Amino acid sequence: MTPMGFRSSLQAALKKALAGLNVLDVAPVIEQPADDRHGDYSSNVAMLLAPRLKKAPLEIAKEIIHNLPKLEFIERIKVEKPGFINFHLKEKS
């Protein structure tokens, strides 16, 4: 899969997860962190939603990953302070 393919697949999965939180009008941004320790891709959508949902970004991020559909190419997902969602891809074999 190409980097754009990973990014668009992650964005679609995040939109589905956000729908589980009744957030239908947000297009989550997926970025590549400058530091590889923070994953292959990352999103700050939980921090952007915190004022609107009146919850802590970490709590929102945990709810998002709980609602996230399974993605075959993701090894693990990690929530980092203050509310980043970091995605680590599976290694190619």
KAFEN-V343375 format. One line per field, one symbol per residue. ss: DSSP state (a for helix, b for strand, c for the rest). A space follows every 50 residues. Layout:
# KAFEN-V343375
ss = ???
This chain:
# KAFEN-V343375
ss = ccaaaaaaaaaaaaaaaaacccccccccccbccccaaaccbbbcaaaaaa aaacccaaaaaaaaaaaccccccbbbbbbbcccbbbbbbcccc
